[in-house]
Amino acid sequence: MIYITKDIALDDKEIHLDFIRASGPGGQNVNKVSTAVQLRFDVKESPSLPAEIRQRLIKLVGKRLTGEGILIIDARRFRTQEKNRLDALNRLKEWIRKATLKPKKRLKTQPSLASKQKRLESKRQVSEKKQLRQKLQNID
Protein backbone atom coordinates (compact mmCIF):
# COMPACT_ATOMS: atom_id res chain seq x y z
CA MET A 1 0.00 0.00 0.00
CA ILE A 2 1.14 3.50 -0.84
CA TYR A 3 -0.33 6.02 1.59
CA ILE A 4 -1.10 9.44 0.12
CA THR A 5 -3.26 11.02 2.83
CA LYS A 6 -5.01 9.58 5.86
CA ASP A 7 -8.07 8.82 3.66
CA ILE A 8 -6.38 7.82 0.40
CA ALA A 9 -4.09 4.85 -0.14
CA LEU A 10 -3.15 3.27 -3.46
CA ASP A 11 -2.73 -0.47 -3.89
CA ASP A 12 0.67 -1.53 -5.24
CA LYS A 13 -1.13 -3.32 -8.10
CA GLU A 14 -2.48 -0.01 -9.42
CA ILE A 15 1.02 1.28 -10.19
CA HIS A 16 3.10 -0.21 -12.99
CA LEU A 17 6.84 0.56 -13.12
CA ASP A 18 9.00 0.10 -16.22
CA PHE A 19 12.76 0.53 -16.08
CA ILE A 20 14.33 1.98 -19.21
CA ARG A 21 17.76 3.24 -20.21
CA ALA A 22 18.30 6.87 -19.34
CA SER A 23 20.22 9.55 -21.14
CA GLY A 24 22.40 11.96 -19.24
CA PRO A 25 24.98 11.38 -16.49
CA GLY A 26 26.34 7.94 -15.74
CA GLY A 27 29.30 7.43 -18.06
CA GLN A 28 29.57 3.98 -19.61
CA ASN A 29 27.08 2.70 -17.05
CA VAL A 30 24.27 4.59 -18.78
CA ASN A 31 24.57 2.28 -21.81
CA LYS A 32 24.35 -0.90 -19.74
CA VAL A 33 21.89 -0.35 -16.90
CA SER A 34 18.21 0.65 -17.11
CA THR A 35 18.08 3.31 -14.40
CA ALA A 36 15.26 5.55 -15.63
CA VAL A 37 11.77 4.78 -14.36
CA GLN A 38 8.49 5.14 -16.20
CA LEU A 39 5.58 5.01 -13.76
CA ARG A 40 2.09 4.31 -15.11
CA PHE A 41 -1.05 4.91 -13.06
CA ASP A 42 -4.57 4.46 -14.43
CA VAL A 43 -6.34 7.56 -13.11
CA LYS A 44 -9.72 6.91 -14.74
CA GLU A 45 -10.04 3.30 -13.49
CA SER A 46 -8.46 3.65 -10.05
CA PRO A 47 -10.80 2.40 -7.30
CA SER A 48 -8.73 4.23 -4.67
CA LEU A 49 -9.53 7.75 -5.85
CA PRO A 50 -12.85 9.47 -5.12
CA ALA A 51 -14.58 10.93 -8.18
CA GLU A 52 -13.98 14.62 -7.41
CA ILE A 53 -10.28 14.06 -6.68
CA ARG A 54 -9.98 12.04 -9.89
CA GLN A 55 -11.44 14.94 -11.92
CA ARG A 56 -9.11 17.49 -10.30
CA LEU A 57 -6.11 15.19 -10.87
CA ILE A 58 -6.99 14.82 -14.56
CA LYS A 59 -7.02 18.63 -14.92
CA LEU A 60 -3.83 18.99 -12.89
CA VAL A 61 -1.61 16.56 -14.81
CA GLY A 62 -2.72 17.74 -18.26
CA LYS A 63 -0.62 16.32 -21.11
CA ARG A 64 0.95 13.63 -18.95
CA LEU A 65 -2.33 11.75 -19.25
CA THR A 66 -2.85 9.43 -22.24
CA GLY A 67 -6.13 9.13 -24.14
CA GLU A 68 -7.01 6.03 -22.09
CA GLY A 69 -6.59 7.97 -18.82
CA ILE A 70 -3.20 6.59 -17.83
CA LEU A 71 -0.82 8.98 -16.09
CA ILE A 72 2.81 8.54 -17.19
CA ILE A 73 5.65 9.88 -15.05
CA ASP A 74 9.24 9.68 -16.30
CA ALA A 75 11.93 9.86 -13.62
CA ARG A 76 15.52 10.00 -14.79
CA ARG A 77 17.12 12.66 -12.60
CA PHE A 78 19.30 10.28 -10.60
CA ARG A 79 21.90 7.66 -11.49
CA THR A 80 20.31 4.84 -9.52
CA GLN A 81 17.14 2.93 -10.24
CA GLU A 82 15.99 3.11 -6.61
CA LYS A 83 16.27 6.92 -6.36
CA ASN A 84 14.42 7.34 -9.67
CA ARG A 85 11.69 4.96 -8.47
CA LEU A 86 11.25 6.96 -5.25
CA ASP A 87 11.28 10.21 -7.24
CA ALA A 88 8.47 8.97 -9.52
CA LEU A 89 6.38 7.76 -6.56
CA ASN A 90 6.91 11.04 -4.69
CA ARG A 91 5.79 13.04 -7.73
CA LEU A 92 2.66 10.88 -8.02
CA LYS A 93 1.91 11.37 -4.31
CA GLU A 94 2.42 15.13 -4.60
CA TRP A 95 0.01 15.45 -7.55
CA ILE A 96 -2.66 13.43 -5.76
CA ARG A 97 -2.19 15.56 -2.63
CA LYS A 98 -2.60 18.72 -4.72
CA ALA A 99 -5.76 17.25 -6.25
CA THR A 100 -7.23 16.68 -2.77
CA LEU A 101 -7.19 20.43 -2.08
CA LYS A 102 -10.49 22.03 -3.01
CA PRO A 103 -10.08 25.29 -4.93
CA LYS A 104 -11.34 28.33 -3.06
CA LYS A 105 -14.31 30.11 -4.56
CA ARG A 106 -13.51 33.64 -5.68
CA LEU A 107 -15.44 36.40 -3.98
CA LYS A 108 -16.26 39.47 -6.06
CA THR A 109 -14.86 42.66 -4.57
CA GLN A 110 -15.14 46.32 -5.45
CA PRO A 111 -12.07 48.54 -5.86
CA SER A 112 -11.50 50.74 -2.83
CA LEU A 113 -11.93 54.52 -2.96
CA ALA A 114 -8.19 55.01 -2.47
CA SER A 115 -7.34 52.72 -5.40
CA LYS A 116 -9.82 54.57 -7.63
CA GLN A 117 -8.28 57.93 -6.67
CA LYS A 118 -4.76 56.58 -7.21
CA ARG A 119 -5.72 55.36 -10.70
CA LEU A 120 -7.26 58.72 -11.64
CA GLU A 121 -4.24 60.63 -10.28
CA SER A 122 -1.91 58.43 -12.33
CA LYS A 123 -3.98 59.06 -15.46
CA ARG A 124 -3.90 62.83 -14.78
CA GLN A 125 -0.09 62.80 -14.44
CA VAL A 126 0.33 60.90 -17.72
CA SER A 127 -2.00 63.37 -19.43
CA GLU A 128 0.03 66.35 -18.12
CA LYS A 129 3.29 64.76 -19.26
CA LYS A 130 1.92 64.26 -22.77
CA GLN A 131 0.59 67.84 -22.93
CA LEU A 132 4.03 69.17 -22.03
CA ARG A 133 5.45 67.29 -25.04
CA GLN A 134 3.22 69.18 -27.49
CA LYS A 135 4.59 72.08 -29.56
CA LEU A 136 3.94 75.55 -28.22
CA GLN A 137 1.72 77.82 -30.29
CA ASN A 138 3.18 81.16 -31.44
CA ILE A 139 1.56 84.11 -29.70
CA ASP A 140 1.77 87.32 -31.84
Backbone torsions as a table, in degrees:
resi	resn	phi	psi	omega
1	MET	NA	138.3	176.1
2	ILE	-112.1	114.8	-175.9
3	TYR	-89.8	123.9	-179.7
4	ILE	-97.6	-58.6	174.3
5	THR	-130.7	-177.0	-179.9
6	LYS	-67.6	-22.2	-178.7
7	ASP	-101.0	-20.3	-174.0
8	ILE	-117.6	126.8	174.4
9	ALA	-139.1	136.4	-179.9
10	LEU	-99.8	139.5	175.4
11	ASP	-76.1	144.9	179.7
12	ASP	-59.1	-27.4	-177.9
13	LYS	-72.0	-18.4	-179.4
14	GLU	-78.3	-17.3	-176.7
15	ILE	-108.8	129.1	179.3
16	HIS	-115.2	124.8	-179.7
17	LEU	-109.6	131.0	173.4
18	ASP	-118.0	137.0	178.2
19	PHE	-106.1	125.6	-175.4
20	ILE	-128.9	164.7	178.3
21	ARG	-74.5	136.8	-177.1
22	ALA	-103.1	152.0	170.4
23	SER	-90.7	173.0	175.8
24	GLY	97.7	-154.3	-172.0
25	PRO	-65.0	151.1	178.2
26	GLY	144.6	-8.9	178.2
27	GLY	63.6	-140.9	-179.3
28	GLN	-67.1	-24.9	-178.4
29	ASN	-61.0	-30.5	-176.1
30	VAL	-64.8	-24.7	-179.9
31	ASN	-85.2	-11.6	-174.0
32	LYS	-109.9	-33.7	-170.7
33	VAL	-112.7	136.9	177.6
34	SER	-87.6	94.6	-175.8
35	THR	-99.7	-24.0	-179.6
36	ALA	-73.4	148.6	-177.4
37	VAL	-119.2	135.9	173.3
38	GLN	-118.1	108.6	-178.9
39	LEU	-93.1	134.4	176.8
40	ARG	-123.0	130.6	-179.6
41	PHE	-137.0	123.2	-178.6
42	ASP	-81.6	98.3	-176.6
43	VAL	-68.7	-45.0	-174.2
44	LYS	-68.1	-30.3	-176.4
45	GLU	-105.3	6.8	-176.5
46	SER	-72.4	122.1	177.8
47	PRO	-76.6	-12.1	-176.1
48	SER	-83.3	-18.9	-176.3
49	LEU	-99.3	129.4	172.9
50	PRO	-65.4	156.5	-173.6
51	ALA	-58.1	-44.6	-176.4
52	GLU	-69.3	-35.6	177.4
53	ILE	-69.0	-38.1	178.2
54	ARG	-60.1	-44.6	-179.7
55	GLN	-64.7	-42.0	178.7
56	ARG	-66.7	-36.9	179.0
57	LEU	-65.8	-39.8	178.6
58	ILE	-61.2	-42.3	177.4
59	LYS	-67.1	-39.0	-174.5
60	LEU	-67.6	-43.2	-174.7
61	VAL	-81.8	-22.2	172.8
62	GLY	59.0	-117.7	-172.9
63	LYS	-72.8	-11.0	178.4
64	ARG	-73.7	-8.2	-179.7
65	LEU	-94.8	132.3	178.3
66	THR	-80.4	175.3	178.8
67	GLY	-63.3	-28.2	179.9
68	GLU	-84.1	-2.6	178.9
69	GLY	89.4	24.0	179.2
70	ILE	-101.1	126.0	178.3
71	LEU	-84.6	128.1	179.2
72	ILE	-116.1	124.5	177.9
73	ILE	-119.5	121.9	175.1
74	ASP	-98.4	127.4	176.9
75	ALA	-123.8	115.8	-179.7
76	ARG	-144.4	24.9	-178.1
77	ARG	-72.9	-30.1	-172.5
78	PHE	-107.6	167.0	-178.2
79	ARG	-86.7	-15.1	-177.7
80	THR	-109.1	149.1	180.0
81	GLN	-62.4	-42.0	-176.8
82	GLU	-63.4	-44.8	179.6
83	LYS	-65.0	-39.3	178.3
84	ASN	-67.0	-36.6	177.8
85	ARG	-63.9	-45.8	178.4
86	LEU	-64.7	-37.8	178.7
87	ASP	-62.1	-45.1	179.5
88	ALA	-63.7	-43.9	179.2
89	LEU	-64.5	-40.3	179.7
90	ASN	-65.7	-37.2	177.9
91	ARG	-67.2	-39.2	176.9
92	LEU	-62.6	-46.4	179.0
93	LYS	-59.4	-42.9	-177.7
94	GLU	-64.3	-42.1	178.5
95	TRP	-65.2	-39.4	179.3
96	ILE	-68.2	-38.1	176.9
97	ARG	-62.8	-41.5	178.3
98	LYS	-63.8	-35.7	-179.6
99	ALA	-70.8	-22.1	179.4
100	THR	-74.9	-20.6	-179.5
101	LEU	-77.5	124.3	178.6
102	LYS	-77.9	133.9	178.6
103	PRO	-69.0	140.6	179.1
104	LYS	-74.9	142.5	178.0
105	LYS	-78.4	135.2	-178.4
106	ARG	-78.7	131.6	176.3
107	LEU	-98.2	131.1	178.1
108	LYS	-69.6	136.0	176.9
109	THR	-129.6	158.3	177.4
110	GLN	-101.4	146.3	175.8
111	PRO	-65.6	144.0	-178.2
112	SER	-73.5	163.9	179.8
113	LEU	-62.7	-40.9	-179.5
114	ALA	-63.1	-40.4	-179.6
115	SER	-69.1	-35.0	176.6
116	LYS	-64.0	-45.2	-179.4
117	GLN	-64.4	-39.4	179.6
118	LYS	-63.8	-41.4	178.7
119	ARG	-63.0	-45.6	-179.4
120	LEU	-65.8	-39.1	178.4
121	GLU	-63.9	-41.3	178.4
122	SER	-62.7	-43.1	179.1
123	LYS	-63.9	-38.4	179.7
124	ARG	-65.1	-40.9	-179.9
125	GLN	-66.2	-40.7	178.2
126	VAL	-64.4	-40.0	179.2
127	SER	-62.7	-44.2	178.7
128	GLU	-62.5	-43.1	-179.6
129	LYS	-60.1	-42.1	-178.7
130	LYS	-71.2	-32.8	178.2
131	GLN	-69.0	-33.3	178.4
132	LEU	-69.1	-21.5	179.8
133	ARG	-79.2	-15.2	-176.8
134	GLN	-72.6	154.2	178.6
135	LYS	-68.8	144.7	176.7
136	LEU	-78.8	146.0	178.5
137	GLN	-89.0	140.7	-179.9
138	ASN	-71.9	130.4	177.4
139	ILE	-106.8	115.7	-178.3
140	ASP	-99.9	NA	NA
